[in-house]
């Protein structure tokens, strides 16, 4: 059995996984996805453009978008906290785009629209923190090295009016 120290020595620190089951061909087949620790239960997995594609199923693009958004928001929260800001809430709307590059099918673009609510945070500080988060987020780095276009648009949340 691997210990945390073994993983640290090998460069592996954390891991995560999923079980995917697919039946049939790409166009008419169906699949399911279950995360290693059971988060979200079992999800239907379909290929966009397949016969059964629609609400209630996820896709590789959607999973890529979710992974990028999750990693980036956590990294941004850490970056802001290290800079002395108390983060109330970060919301990320994410979209990953599938396409063709150099005659192969790839995730071409990952776009994050980030809204941040934090005490005492100004737009220039948020922009700087988002740039740092983009350099330290493992999913951002993996996508970037893979040639995926990354677009991150950070915004401050509208101020909450003081109650009277």
Secondary structure by P-SEA (a helix, b strand, c coil): cccaaaaaaaccccbbbbbbbbccccccccbbbbcccccccbbbbbcccccccccccccaaaaaaaaaaaaaaaaaaaaaaaacccccccccbbbbbbbbccccccccbbbbbbbbbbccccaaaaaaaaaaaaaccaaaaaaaaabbbbbbbbbbcccccccc
